[in-house]
Amino acid sequence: QVQLVESGGGLVQAGASLRLSCAVSGATFSNYDMAWFRQAPGKERDFVATINWRGAMKYSTDSVKGRFTISRDNAKNTVYLQMNSLQPEDTAVYYCAAARSSWNYTPWHEAEFDSWGHGTQVTVTS
């Protein structure tokens, strides 16, 4: 069973940076495409960024392009989300998700991911 544990969230001021980590266990990490989602208070969970099994394909939602970068280290079974120039609207619980790779397609829709972490809170003050 795939287990995902996020870390790195916190309380920061606007303009600051954070790096989220998601450690994966219980599976061969390089067989999985990975993604980050976020859920703001009172809102649905939204896609943030996705990365394929070998890190060659990456996509992110428009609101974070140029500020957030997804990456992975298959030797460490970990996926990262580097978040720069944080804004109050980035405040949310951030979730890591895993999907068994189909090798030639990079998933991004919530329904395509079947393993989830418990989330890490990111709060950005103005």
Disulfide bonds with the S-S distance in Angstrom:
Cys22-Cys96 2.13
